Amino acid sequence: MKKILYISLGCLTFGLGTIGIFLPILPTTIFYILTAFFWMRSSDYLYTKFINSTYYQKYIQESIVEKKITPLGRVKLFTTLFIVFAIPCIIVRNSFMTTTLALVFLAHLIGLNLYFNKKKIPPLNETNE
C-alpha cells in the first residue's frame, strides 16, 4: 500500500514538474526533487529511469547539484521568483504582507546567489605531509 502511494505521488509530482517547464508559476525543480524522493522509496526502476532522464539532468543535476546555471538561467529564476512574490502583493494591498514577501524575496535572492557563487571545496587528503 505504501509503495503504491509513493509511486502515485511520484507520478503526480512528475506531472506537475513537467507542466512547470512550460508554466513559470509552477516550480519544476522542487517537484522533480519530490519525484526522485517518492520513486527512490518505491521503485528502483522508476527512480533510475528518472535520474537518468534529460529532464532530471537539466533541471536538477546540472543546475542545483553541479551549480552549472547560466547567467540567463539566473535571470529567469529570479524573474520567476519576483513574479510569484509580486502577484499576492498586487492582489492584496496589505503593507505587512508586502513587506514580509519583499524580505523573503531578498533572502532568496541573497541565499541563492551565495549558493551558486560558492566554490566547491576539494576533499582533504587523508595524510598531511
Contacts in CASP RR format, 6 or more apart in sequence:
PFRMAT RR
TARGET T0000
AUTHOR 0000-0000-0000
METHOD contacts of the structure
MODEL  1
MKKILYISLGCLTFGLGTIGIFLPILPTTIFYILTAFFWMRSSDYLYTKF
INSTYYQKYIQESIVEKKITPLGRVKLFTTLFIVFAIPCIIVRNSFMTTT
LALVFLAHLIGLNLYFNKKKIPPLNETNE
2 42 0 8 1.000
3 42 0 8 1.000
3 43 0 8 1.000
4 42 0 8 1.000
6 38 0 8 1.000
6 39 0 8 1.000
6 41 0 8 1.000
6 42 0 8 1.000
6 43 0 8 1.000
7 38 0 8 1.000
7 39 0 8 1.000
7 42 0 8 1.000
7 43 0 8 1.000
7 46 0 8 1.000
9 34 0 8 1.000
9 38 0 8 1.000
10 34 0 8 1.000
10 35 0 8 1.000
10 38 0 8 1.000
10 39 0 8 1.000
10 42 0 8 1.000
10 46 0 8 1.000
13 31 0 8 1.000
13 32 0 8 1.000
13 34 0 8 1.000
13 35 0 8 1.000
13 38 0 8 1.000
14 31 0 8 1.000
14 32 0 8 1.000
14 35 0 8 1.000
14 50 0 8 1.000
15 31 0 8 1.000
16 26 0 8 1.000
16 31 0 8 1.000
17 26 0 8 1.000
17 27 0 8 1.000
17 28 0 8 1.000
17 31 0 8 1.000
17 32 0 8 1.000
17 35 0 8 1.000
18 28 0 8 1.000
18 55 0 8 1.000
19 26 0 8 1.000
20 26 0 8 1.000
20 27 0 8 1.000
20 28 0 8 1.000
20 31 0 8 1.000
21 28 0 8 1.000
21 55 0 8 1.000
21 59 0 8 1.000
24 80 0 8 1.000
24 83 0 8 1.000
25 83 0 8 1.000
25 84 0 8 1.000
28 59 0 8 1.000
29 59 0 8 1.000
29 60 0 8 1.000
29 63 0 8 1.000
29 64 0 8 1.000
32 55 0 8 1.000
32 56 0 8 1.000
32 59 0 8 1.000
32 60 0 8 1.000
33 60 0 8 1.000
35 50 0 8 1.000
36 47 0 8 1.000
36 50 0 8 1.000
36 51 0 8 1.000
36 56 0 8 1.000
36 60 0 8 1.000
39 46 0 8 1.000
39 47 0 8 1.000
39 50 0 8 1.000
40 47 0 8 1.000
50 56 0 8 1.000
51 61 0 8 1.000
62 68 0 8 1.000
62 69 0 8 1.000
63 69 0 8 1.000
63 73 0 8 1.000
67 115 0 8 1.000
67 116 0 8 1.000
67 118 0 8 1.000
67 120 0 8 1.000
69 77 0 8 1.000
69 116 0 8 1.000
74 112 0 8 1.000
74 116 0 8 1.000
77 112 0 8 1.000
78 109 0 8 1.000
78 112 0 8 1.000
81 105 0 8 1.000
81 108 0 8 1.000
81 109 0 8 1.000
82 105 0 8 1.000
85 101 0 8 1.000
85 102 0 8 1.000
85 104 0 8 1.000
85 105 0 8 1.000
88 97 0 8 1.000
88 101 0 8 1.000
89 97 0 8 1.000
89 98 0 8 1.000
89 101 0 8 1.000
89 102 0 8 1.000
END
